[in-house]
Amino acid sequence: MDGTTLSAPDEEAVTWHFRKHIGRVRASGYPLVRLVALVECGTRALVNAVFGPDDVGELAYTRLLLGHLDVEPCDSDLARPL
């Protein structure tokens, strides 16, 4: 599992859901989309992916992907309830 952020177009149709980062004076930059993907290690095949606003943390999106694993996670942070 790994996560990243992607820049989205700076258009009103996008910024209503994917907010811009707000500085001291005003919002700036492009809206960011957080993407978390589950990839099979041997073949590097994409198993599943989730994405959404950047203000939601990577661990929250990772928990959504746990149901697609065949084994229990060994990372204690992932095993905590939401």
C-alpha positions in Angstrom: 0.0 0.0 0.0 1.2 3.5 -0.8 -0.3 6.9 -1.1 0.4 10.1 -2.9 -1.3 13.4 -3.7 -2.2 14.7 -7.2 -3.0 18.2 -8.4 -6.5 18.6 -9.7 -7.7 21.3 -12.2 -8.3 24.7 -10.6 -12.0 24.8 -11.8 -15.1 25.5 -9.8 -16.5 22.1 -10.7 -13.6 20.5 -8.9 -12.8 22.9 -6.0 -16.2 22.4 -4.4 -15.1 18.9 -3.3 -11.3 19.0 -3.5 -10.4 22.2 -1.5 -7.4 24.4 -2.1 -5.0 24.9 0.8 -5.8 28.0 2.7 -2.9 30.3 3.8 -3.0 33.3 6.1 -4.5 35.6 3.5 -6.2 33.4 0.9 -6.5 30.0 -0.7 -3.6 29.2 -3.1 -2.3 26.6 -5.5 -4.2 23.8 -7.1 -6.7 21.5 -5.2 -5.0 18.2 -4.1 -6.5 14.7 -4.4 -5.1 12.0 -2.1 -4.7 8.6 -3.7 -3.9 5.4 -1.9 -3.3 2.2 -3.8 -3.0 -1.5 -2.9 -0.5 -3.2 -5.2 0.5 -6.9 -5.3 4.2 -7.2 -4.6 5.1 -10.1 -6.9 3.4 -9.0 -10.1 3.0 -5.3 -9.2 -0.6 -5.6 -10.2 -3.0 -2.9 -8.9 -5.5 -4.6 -6.6 -7.6 -1.6 -5.6 -7.3 2.1 -5.1 -9.2 4.8 -3.3 -9.1 8.6 -3.6 -10.7 11.7 -2.1 -9.9 15.1 -0.6 -6.5 15.7 0.8 -7.8 16.8 4.2 -8.5 13.1 4.9 -5.4 11.3 6.1 -3.7 8.4 4.3 -4.5 6.0 7.1 -8.2 6.6 6.8 -8.1 5.7 3.1 -5.8 2.7 3.8 -8.4 1.3 6.2 -10.9 1.2 3.4 -8.6 -1.1 1.4 -8.0 -3.6 4.3 -10.9 -5.7 3.2 -9.1 -6.5 0.0 -6.2 -8.2 1.8 -6.0 -12.0 2.4 -3.9 -11.6 5.6 -4.1 -9.5 8.8 -2.1 -6.3 8.8 1.0 -6.3 11.0 1.0 -2.5 11.5 -0.6 -1.6 14.8 -1.8 1.8 13.5 -3.8 0.1 10.7 -5.5 -2.3 13.1 -7.0 0.5 15.3 -10.7 1.2 14.9 -11.8 4.4 13.1 
